[in-house]
Amino acid sequence: MFRRHGGRDCVRTESPRDDRARQVLAITRKAKKDLRLKSVQLRVTVDGREVVTDALGESMTNVPARPDMHFRAGSVAFAHIGTALLQLVEEGKVRLDDTVERRLPGLPKADEITLRMPATHTTGLHDYVTDPAFLAELEARPFRAWTPEELVAYPLRHSFW
């Protein structure tokens, strides 16, 4: 149902670092402190060339953060996804009233769910992050990386319109 996009693994930049990388890290350390963040993952590129990739702090107590760790983006992801969708609409690549059937043919009611509906949180699908089975698995294995198919399976366990 879903395709993964390839790419270089997210690996910490090795030393020695140039001045730009050191500046980025200094800014990041200050922001981490000022904002009282537990950890930060960062990757900065300029014109497609890596300046620095790193992680600062701890993801959990006594577990150092790494650049390749997965995390749930939470509510901020909605803004990113909505922006990307509207860019595709503006470019004429999709319409908000297109159904998800072409991209997710195995999804129940894919011929009725439009691209507008996930963007406005009106698909009727259950939110997997409140699913007790998902929460139990997350607590048991907090560093597990789920595939999109695995995540979609949780809402499909619940009825929807």
Stockholm file with secondary structure:
# STOCKHOLM 1.0

chainA/1-161         MFRRHGGRDCVRTESPRDDRARQVLAITRKAKKDLRLKSVQLRVTVDGREVVTDALGESMTNVPARPDMHFRAGSVAFAHIGTALLQLVEEGKVRLDDTVERRLPGLPKADEITLRMPATHTTGLHDYVTDPAFLAELEARPFRAWTPEELVAYPLRHSFW
#=GR chainA/1-161 SS CCCCCCCCCCCCCCSSCCHHHHHHHHHHHHHHHHTTCSEEEEEEEETTEEEEEEEEEEEETTEECCTTCCCCCTTHHHHHHHHHHHHHHHTTSCCTTCBSTTTCTTSTTTTTCBTHHHHTTCSCCCCGGGCHHHHHHHHHCTTCCCCHHHHHHHHHTSCCC
#=GC SS_cons         CCCCCCCCCCCCCCSSCCHHHHHHHHHHHHHHHHTTCSEEEEEEEETTEEEEEEEEEEEETTEECCTTCCCCCTTHHHHHHHHHHHHHHHTTSCCTTCBSTTTCTTSTTTTTCBTHHHHTTCSCCCCGGGCHHHHHHHHHCTTCCCCHHHHHHHHHTSCCC
//
